[in-house]
Each structure stands twice: as structure tokens, then as C-alpha cells.
């Protein structure tokens, strides 16, 4: 190859990279800006959390101010690639050693409740005529860890932005409702600390919901509820693999989501103490930040028409699943714990 040919190839490569960056920049910049605002607002509205705020701000911006054609390429990149890295880095934050504090009955209670919630969510989807994808999203968010589980499940089931956005909104709203109601329910039923802590850990979707509700009762309830909740979070990777295998059984062309492997590697590195503590802390924080950025992009791509069409049925679906989860939790608590 001549000198001229090498220079031409180099020039074309740089030109192509520049064009790619210019196409991606508007959508990425908007997502980051929304995420910055969401993180700031979360300090004033901690009950909502930065993930939900970013989703709502993105929804408003995407349906009012934003130029969809200009931002589309960057938003798609953030929604897919940035979200995948957020999921991978979340594997660094799992504290599996805390599960040693649980007895074997609680361990099996967690497995049984996760399986039941996923199964019932898909059945409720048939009753309320919501898409199967939405049933998986609600089930994963309710059974594992709220927004993070929904975000991780969404690309596997190939959910639409509207399905992802509504499931996030429903699960977060019901989590806030549960934070208020379940401690009062526990007192009304004269539950002891172990029973109430287990109920909160089994039922509330987000770790923040569990910590807030548990410590509002007492430090002992808060600590036990957190341990039970971490037990649910530890099953995120097996659940994602199970959903992928179920989906692949119906769609032979389904591709293995590579970020699950990345999640496992990050989890193994953290649990094997193969990374310095400051690296694990930085990676966990980066994962949480990237999740907020990704949810801003998801919100910006949501169209109000399909969302409104799904919202009423989706809300009833989520509410019915929440009631089932509470009833199931009470049965398990009073019969096994």
C-alpha cells in the first residue's frame, strides 16, 4: 500500500469517527444534562430517587422540547450501551457475605417468593391484557430490586420504551406506598421485629424503600429487612438467565445478552476481593450514575400515545401484583419465620 493510500485511509477513518461522534453527541449530551438535574432534584425529593426523576424529566423533554431526529442516535446509544455498562458495574455492589446471616428457611422463602411473583405477574398480564414483556418487567422489578432489575430485564425481553417507563413508574410508586403502609400493617398485626423485618425485605421493591421503612421502625428491623432484601438482589443474575432461556425457547434467534457475563465477572471480582476497595466503591457509584443517565434516555424516547394506552391496564396489573406480594409475604412470615 502506497503512502498516499495510507493517508487516504487514515483521513477517511478520522472523518468517519468525527461524523459518528457528531451524530451521537446531542442525544448523549441531553441524557447527561437530564441526569445531572435529576441527581440534584433527588436531594430535595429523596422519596422519588434520581432514577425515577430522570425518567420523568426525560419523558417531558422528549415530548416537548427535544428534537427527536437530532437526538435519536445518541439516545439509542445511551439506552442500550450505557445501560449495559450500568448493569455490569452494579455487580460490584452486591454484598453476598451479608447473606450468611440468614438461616436456610429464609433463603428458601426468598427463592419461592421470587418464583411465585414472576409466575403471578405473567398470569396477571393475561387477565389485564398487558404484554408479556410488561409482565416480566413488573415481575422482575417487584421480585428483585425495583428499577435496576427492570432496567436489566428490559433488553432481554426487548421491551418498548413505553413498557419500560410505565413499569418503572408503577413499581416505584407502589414501593413508596408500601413504605408508608407496611410498617403500620405490621404494628396492627402485632408482628415482632423478625417478622416485620422479613416482611419488608420480602415485599418492598427497592433497597432504599426497605432501608427507609425498616429503620423508621427500629434499627433492628432495618438491619434484618436489609439482609433479606440483599438475598433477593443476589438472585438477579439467575433470574435474568432464566428469563433469557424462557424467551429463547420461543425465539430461537434470541442473542445471549453479553452484559450478564460482564455482571458475573464484576460480581466475582468484588466477592473474591480481587479489586481494591476504592475501585469497587468507584465502580459501584459509576454504575448508579450511568443508570440515571440511561433512564433519562429511556424517558426521552417514550411516546405519550402508547404510554397512555397501556397505563390504566398496567397500573391495575401492578397494583394486583403488589397486593399478591404482600399477602404472600404475610403467609410466609406467619408460617415459616
N, C-alpha and C positions, 0 to 999 in steps of 0.2 A: 504494500500500500504506500502510495506516494505521500510526501509531506503535505501537499495540497488536499489530498483525500482525507488525511488525518485531521487537518484543521477544519475541513468542512463538517466531518462527523462530530467533532468537538463543539463546533458552533451550533449545529442542529440540536445536539443534546442539551446544551445550555439554554437554547431558545425554547425547547420543549419543556424543560423544567420551569422556566420562568412563566410560560403560559399556564402550566399546571398550577403553580403557586397563586397566580393571579385569579384563576377560576375558583380556587378553594378559599382564598383569603376572606372574602366578605362573609360567608357563612360561618367560618371559624371565628372571626372577629366578633360577630354578633353573639354567638354562643358564649364566648368568654365574657363579653360585656354583661350579658344577662346573668351569668353565673356569679360575677363579682357583685352585682346588685343584690342577687338572691342571698348570697352569703352575708352581706351587710344587713339586709332586712331580717334575716333569721335571728340576728342578735336582739331584735325588737319583738319578734314573734316566734319565740323558741318552740311553741307548741306545734307550729306547722313544719318547721325544718326547711333547710335550704333546698333539698331535692324537690319537694312539692312546690315551693315558691318559684324555683327556676322553671318548673313545668308550666305553671300558671302564667308567669311572665312571658315565656316563650309562646304560649297559646295566644295571648293578647297581641304580642308583637307580630306573630305570623299571620294573624287575621286582620291587622290594621295597618301598621307602619311599614312592614318589611316588603321588599321587592323579592318575590318568590323566585323569579328566574335568575336574578343575580346571585342569590344566596344558596340556591338549590344544591350545587355541587359540594360546597363546604359543609352544609347541614347534613347531607348524606354521609360524608366522611366522618363527621363528629358522631352522628347517630350510630354508625357501625363500628369504625375502628377505635375511636376514643372510648366508646362504651366497652369494647372488648378488653382494652387495657385497664379500665376501671375495675372490671370483674377479676382480672388476673391479679392485680395488686391487692384486692380485697382478701385474697388468700393469705396474705401476710398477717392479717389482723386477727385470725381465728385463734382463740386461746383454748386449745384442746385439753391442756393439762387441768383446766378447771373442772372437766367432766369426771375426773377421778373422785371428786367429792360426792358424786351421785351414786346411789345404790342401784343395783341391777333392776329392781322393779320400775323405777323412774325411767331408766334407759329404755325399757321395752314399752313403757307408756308413751314415750316420745315417738318411737317408731310407729306404733299403732295409730297414734293420733295423726301423724303426717299422712300415712296411707289413707286413713278414713277421710281426711279433709280433701285430699286430691280427688278421691273417688266421688265424694258427695258433690264437689264443685262441678265435675263434669256431668253428673246426673242433673243437677240443678240447671245447668246450661240447656239441657234438653227441655226441661219444664218451662223455663223462661224464654226459650228460643234465642239464646245468645250463642255466638260462635264457639266452637270447641276450643279455639285458641284463647279466647277470653276466659273460658273455664280453667284452663291450665294456668293462666296468668294470675287469676284470683286465688286459685288453689295454692300456687307456689308462694305468693305474697302472704297469704294467711297462715300457711303451714310452716314457713321457714323464717323469713326476715324482711317482710314488707317490700320496700322499694328495691333493695338490692336483688332480691330473688326475682321480682318481676322483670327488672332490667336484664338479668342473666337468662331468664326463660324466653323473653321476647324474640331474640334472634333464632332460637332453636325451633320455636313453633311458627316462625315467620309471621308474627302478629303485625297488624297495621298500627300506624301511629295512634289512631283513634282508640283502638283496643288497649294499647299500652297506656296511653294517657288516662283513660277512664278507669282502668284497673288500679293505677297508682292513686288517683283521686279517691276512689271508693275505699281502698284498703287503708289509706292514711286517715280518712275521715272516720272510719269505723274504729281505727286504733285510738284516736282521740276520744271517741265516745266510750270505748272500753276503759280508758284510763280513768275516766270520771265515775263510771257506773260500777265496775267490778270491785273496787275496794269497799263501796257501800254494800254491795251484794254479799261480800264475804263477812262483813260485820253483821248483817241481817241474818245470815245463816249460822252465825256463831262459829265461824271457821277458826282454827288455830293458825299460828304463824306458818307452819309447814304446809298446811292445806291451802292457805291463801297464796303463799309464795309460789307453790306449784301451779295453782290455777292461773295466776298472772303470767307465769313463764310459759305455760302451755297455750295461752289464748291470745295475748296481745301480739300484733304483727311485728312491730319494730322494736329494736333493742332499747331505743330511747323511751318508748311507751312503757316497757317493762321496768326499766330503772326508775323512771319518774313515778309511776304508780306504786311500785314496791316500796321505795324509800319514803313516799308520802305516808305510808302506814307505819313502818318502822325499819331500822337498818337491817334487822334480821330477815324480815320479809323481802326487803330489797335484794339482799345478797342471795337468798335461795332462789328468788324469781330469776335473777340474772344467770345463775348457774344452769337452771332448767332451760332458759332461753338460749344459752350458748350451746346446749345439747341439740336444740332444733337447728341452729345455724350450722352445726357441724355436718348436718345431713344435706346441705345444699348441693355439693358435688355429686353424691349418689343420686339425688333426685333429678338433677339435670341430665345425668347419663340415662336414667330410666325413661325420662320424657323423650330424649333423643331416640332411644331404641324403640319405644312405642310408636313414635312418629315415623321412624324409618320402616317399620313393619308395614305401614300403609303407603309410604312413598319411598320406593326403592332407590331413588336418585338423591335422597337426603344426604348432605355432606356432614361429616363429623365436625362439630364446632371446635376449632383449634384452641379457642380460649379456655376450654375446660382443661385441656392438658396444661396450659400455662397456669391456670388456677391451682392445679395439683402440684406443679413444680414449686410455685410460690409458697404453698402450704407446707410442703416437705422441707423447703429451705428454712422456713421460720421455725417449724417444730423441731427440726434437727439442730437448731442453734448454729447453723452454718453461715449466718449473716450477723454482723454487729447489730446491737440493739438500736443504734441511731439510724441504721439503714432500714430496719424493719419499721421503725416509727415514721421515718420519712416516706417510705413506700406506702404505708397504710394511709397516711394523710394525703398523699398524692392521689391514691385510688379514690378517696372520698371526694376530692376536688374534681377529678375527672368525671365522676358520676354526676355531679351537679352540672358540669358543662354539657355532658351528653343529654341529660334530661331537658336542658334548655333547648337543644336542637330537636329533641323529640316533640316538645311542646310547640315549637315554631312550625313543625311540619303537619300538625294536626289541623284538619279542616272541620269547621263547625257543623256542617251539614251531616256527615256521617256520625259525628260525635253525638249530636242531639238525637239522632235516630236510634242510637244504641243506649243512650244514657239512662232512660227510665227502666228498661229491662235489666240493664247492667247493675243499677242501684238496688233493685229488688233481689237480684241474684246475689250480690254481695251481702246484703242485709240478712237474707236467709242463711247464707253460709256462716255468717258471724254468729247468729243465734244457735245454729247447729254446733259450732265450735265451743261456745260457752256451755251448752248443755252437755256435750261430750266431755268437756273438761271437768264439770261438776260430778258427772258419773264416775270418771276415772279417779278423781280426788277422793271421793267418799267411799269408793270400793277397794282402792289399792293403796293409797298413801296412808 
